[in-house]
Amino acid sequence: MSNIKDFNDLFMVDSQSGKITLKGIADFKKASCHQLNIQARDQEGLSDSCKVIVDLTDVNDNKPVINILSISNSISEASSPGTVVAMLNINDLDSGVNGQVHCHINNNIPFDLTSPSNGFFSLQTEQDLDRERDIQYDIIVTCTDEGMPTLSSSVSLRVQISDVNDNAPIFEKSSYETYVVENNTPGVSIFTVKACDPDWNQNARVSYILEESTVNGFSVSSYVSVHPDTGVITAKRSFDYEQLKHFHFRVRAQDRGSALLSSNVSVKMIIQDQNDNSPHVLYPVQTGGFLVTEIVPRSADVGYLVTKVVAVDVDSGQNAWLSYKLQKATDRALFEVGLQNGEIRTVRQVTDKDAVKQKLTVVVEDNGQPSRSALVNINVAVAVADSLPGILYELADTTAKEHTEYLTFYLTLALAAVSFLCITCVVVIISVKIYKWRQSRIFYQSNMPVIPYYPPNYTDTGITGTLPRGYNYEVCMTTDSRKSDSKFATLGAQSVLVMDPTFTETIQRANKEIDVLEGEYSTLSFSTIYWTAP
């Protein structure tokens, strides 16, 4: 019910007709019912009064009011469904159906709005989040009442999705194939591998690592290296196509998140050939200073196959395509060389005027850029069968003379080397002998007495027949005994004892050795030994 003040502000009564009119704005939210006291009075002073009750009918003139009680501006992408993001309070001042409010959010977002109690709403996740798909969400909450016409209000909420390291680096290709020309300069960049990580910040920083493996028994790190930050692959050595045509290795890309994630990729390095090898002639053999002599009979027809030059080139592709050309010949009008097959054939009929000895020089050239070549020298003998031995000897002798200078040089060098070795051996042997002699002299010059032993070897001469059997005697002396006479004398007849010749030689040899050791000559002599018979 409104008071008198409110009545005077909202209503007025016509004093003549008693008509009650509204002069202000009635607000149902302030008072839904007003009671008016009306008094009527005539001119005589008589009066009467009545009560007038005015009921206000509510109209939908208020929008829903949205109050944000709490909100999380950032939420992890690892959050599980049902995680609360914000709490809202919704209020509508209207009554009845005009105050009934319904709220909803925009579509195609992984969030849901629920009402746990009257006037309160909860914004929460509805499904798993993925920061790599959406880094943030702008959520619009719209609340609408049921009045006629309906009134609504909305509020926008921005929620950031924070990153977790849930993605491994991904290479741009599933495998790589790169080329490098042989004889490359070590340290030159060859190729770059690239990997991306859809995570953010440290979780997205990628490092490149060369996985360990072997190539031809050697570590792959001795062949190539990978820059850890840029993924640039650098050759660490010069490659040779003839030794290594291709090889594989693996590169690992690893992020720097708290839980390290990585992936790897295979790289195939193909070595491209360069024309760095000259053709090699297999036949005719060009070594040893002697050339093979081919025989062409004078009865040979046009197109007669003299010989075939066989050559190979270890390069590949067009670098190994060989062509054969006749560079020099005694008679260029007599022979020709097949450009592709190297066959040497006669161009015309052989005549008696043709030279017996023919020399050909064939150049074998590859198709590289720049091209490389090899020369082939061939002796050809044009003769009948009876003259072949002499012609072959002359050709061989001519070829040998061309190499005489080289052979003389090598023989001189070999002789000098052998002479030097012989002189060295003689000097070493003499030095060893002198050293041993000095060591022996030092030993024998000591003050210790030396008592050599000589084997007993005295025998009876058998001349006088006075001794019935042989007798043996031992002679002992020191090095101080220069000369000694050993005598046995008794009364009576004497008999002569002579030494065995072999024993005499033994004694003489011992004397000479002692003289050499003492540095002076002395003779160990024995006088005649006399024996007196009893």
Disulfide bonds with the S-S distance in Angstrom:
Cys103-Cys143 2.19
